[in-house]
Amino acid sequence: MRALRYDRYGPPDVLTVVDLDEPMPRAGELKVRVDAASLNPLDVKVRAGHTRYVPMFERPPRGTGVDFAGTVVGTGGGDVGGYFPGARVFGAVSPFRRAGTFAEFVCVTPAEVASTPASVTDEHAAALPVAAGSAVQALGDEGRVAPGMRVLVNGGAGGVGHYAVQYAHHLGAHVTATCGPDNVAFVRGLGADEVLDYTREDYAAATVPFDVIFDTTGHASWRACRHVLAPDGVYVNTSPDAASVVTTLAEKVAARLAGRQRVVAFVLKPRAEAWRRLAKLAEAGAIVPHVRATIGLADVAEAERQMETGHGRGKIVVLPSR
Ligand SMILES: NC(=O)c1ccc[n+]([C@@H]2O[C@H](COP(=O)([O-])OP(=O)(O)OC[C@H]3O[C@@H](n4cnc5c(N)ncnc54)[C@H](OP(=O)(O)O)[C@@H]3O)[C@@H](O)[C@H]2O)c1
């Protein structure tokens, strides 16, 4: 099968399209033909070696990609959660493991997948798991967003942000979102009530406080925006790197000592239940993936170079068979 691999950590050039044996499912596993996958900053960071000292991550040579949607083509027997060959499924594999989803086939457990709704294409399903899962868990579970709340999505145009704007709008919140000048019209179209071009406007100058601030870029801080957060407001940071995690965890303690504001260093809980929740939201049209490009395995390196700029719109979908 065709798959994307790298033999050492490094720049996007280390990514190579190779021919590998198809994986064999073990008992309790499903073999899935990957009809579509999608790119996340996590893939870029692991490939670049940012996680090299975290022992759980299997070292190169390894594959890449965690999000996927596809079709079950076989099972290893045993309890496979009722899935059968021909079933359409989507989900995310663990980023720790060597075998990624930028490959024609992947073996997964039933705990890593949900059924793809008939009305949702594979390209859209593959664009959901990590990014939409993060938006939904951050706003729904951590922020407890409810109708009428004022929500700020810092970084409303990206993979996580474009779902966050849609989900906050779906929950009935008043949504303010930030983005670069090229993305203002796009973010407004997602349902944002107010859009701030971060090159000209500063959300920290807001006069009415926010109940929830979701920093999808992860580069703001509670300290920098606590004055525009309601007294019992919640600040959620997507933990983009180790330094942000340390800062956010320290701020969590500081916020607890200072008053009633809460600080969350967000970590996605990837599980079948989360993907089922996304399936329902996508089926209902509450969140609609914006796929800005659909590419083949050979184009992933260039897409990762673009992602490393920190700017972009929606999601990039990868078709392993292309
Ligand atoms: N902890 C977790 O479990 C978890 C889960 C998912 C994601 N994450 C992390 O969350 C981050 C975002 O992920 P993603 O998939 O959304 O990345 P992405 O698709 O690359 O989007 C990044 C977005 O950041 C925006 N941005 C850049 N500078 C900005 C600024 N100064 N103000 C406002 N927006 C700005 C860009 O918008 P413009 O193009 O308009 O500049 C771009 O759309 C990554 O670091 C990722 O690793 C963490």
The ligand as an ORCA input file, in Angstrom:
! r2SCAN-3c Opt
* xyz 0 1
  N      -4.299     20.399     23.175
  C      -5.026     19.759     22.270
  O      -5.592     18.679     22.526
  C      -5.147     20.386     20.902
  C      -6.115     19.915     20.015
  C      -6.242     20.529     18.755
  C      -5.379     21.567     18.413
  N      -4.432     21.972     19.297
  C      -3.522     23.071     18.941
  O      -4.289     24.226     18.646
  C      -3.596     25.033     17.728
  C      -4.543     25.392     16.574
  O      -4.859     24.231     15.821
  P      -5.570     24.381     14.413
  O      -5.829     23.029     13.899
  O      -6.710     25.314     14.525
  O      -4.396     25.104     13.550
  P      -4.507     25.823     12.132
  O      -5.544     25.175     11.301
  O      -3.116     25.896     11.607
  O      -5.036     27.296     12.442
  C      -4.236     28.260     13.029
  C      -5.016     29.576     12.949
  O      -4.415     30.525     13.852
  C      -4.776     31.795     13.357
  N      -3.894     32.816     13.885
  C      -2.560     32.938     13.733
  N      -2.120     34.036     14.391
  C      -3.215     34.606     14.966
  C      -3.413     35.757     15.782
  N      -2.408     36.548     16.152
  N      -4.664     36.033     16.201
  C      -5.704     35.256     15.840
  N      -5.578     34.159     15.046
  C      -4.341     33.844     14.633
  C      -4.667     31.687     11.846
  O      -5.608     32.582     11.282
  P      -5.205     33.604     10.121
  O      -4.851     32.756      8.925
  O      -6.450     34.408      9.934
  O      -4.016     34.389     10.627
  C      -5.020     30.212     11.577
  O      -6.280     30.094     10.987
  C      -2.368     24.242     17.303
  O      -1.257     24.688     18.044
  C      -2.726     22.827     17.688
  O      -1.599     22.007     17.896
  C      -4.291     21.407     20.536
*
